[in-house]
């Protein structure tokens, strides 16, 4: 009887039918526009995980600015974050595709009056260096890393909720890690401030306003 009582029953997911990642993220904003010329064959370790049917929607785009710098954006959405359905973190997906994790740490980005918790990862595959910034929204909460992700999922489950989840990840092929992370911060700020509060909520949960 206890196991039944602890089994999440109430779905608090953003309705998948209403969430359209293609429509959610603008193709052009601030100094950034979607680069239509980039090959879809570019390695994207995060979306390799979609073959396991964890995600109900994924989105991969490359954006270019007026200086010719390119930021790769990846979104992965799952309507059910219970049990084994949880979103795969980049520090798991990248090594599975041959990348070496050089370093990872928790950080935060100031976006207007919001403080956005993020995870930073620096990776290498041969002569390809790729710094990454990501977060995962579980239900209405942003998490970074395994401990936060698991704790939030279990806590919401104990409340009888089945949370949805979305991974937001940006990266750039650049051996100058700090320079790239600074640019990623600029990209994230510009994107979030372009979006309506309702659309931002799909990405950052209760932080949106």
Secondary structure, DSSP 8 states (H G I E B T S, - for coil): -HHHHHS--EE----TTT--HHHHS-SEETTEEE-TTS-TTS--HHHHGGGGT--SEEEEEEEE-TT--EEEEEEEEES--SGGG----HHHHHHHTT-EEEEEEEEEEEETTEEEEEEEEEEEETTEEEEEEEEEEETTEEE-HHHHHHHHHHHHHHTTEE--EEEEEEEEE-S-HHHHHHHHHHHHHHHHHHS-HHHHHHHHGGG--
